[in-house]
């Protein structure tokens, strides 16, 4: 799983085998090891839970994004490329979350607004993304 951070935005990008593993297990974790001790590890985890809204949790050097099982099922079993949400941390901060599939090494998507969550649909694997939009 690739993790990208920029300001208050966290982006998880999963390859097809990682999406399949997440579909089966309901969780996936990426770990950065700064040392041998558990306290020296930085973890990024995606978790599916029943009947929940998208939220984020950070404790003990682990950033966990929790999504509903229904959203996880839709994302992992359809051509839906990704989803995003702006999440209130309950500590007076908003974190933007983006979770995407990498299909055949390409991240090609078109954003479709849907309330506070935008669903990303695959346009065409042969499209080129240029600044200013999808051509």
Secondary structure, DSSP 8 states (H G I E B T S, - for coil): -EEEEETTEEEEEEEHHHHHHHHHHSEEEEEEESSSSGGGEEEEEEEEETT---EEEEETTEEEEEEEHHHHHHHHHSSEEEEEEEEE-SSS-EEEEEEEEEBTTB---EEEEETTEEEEE---TT--EETTEE-
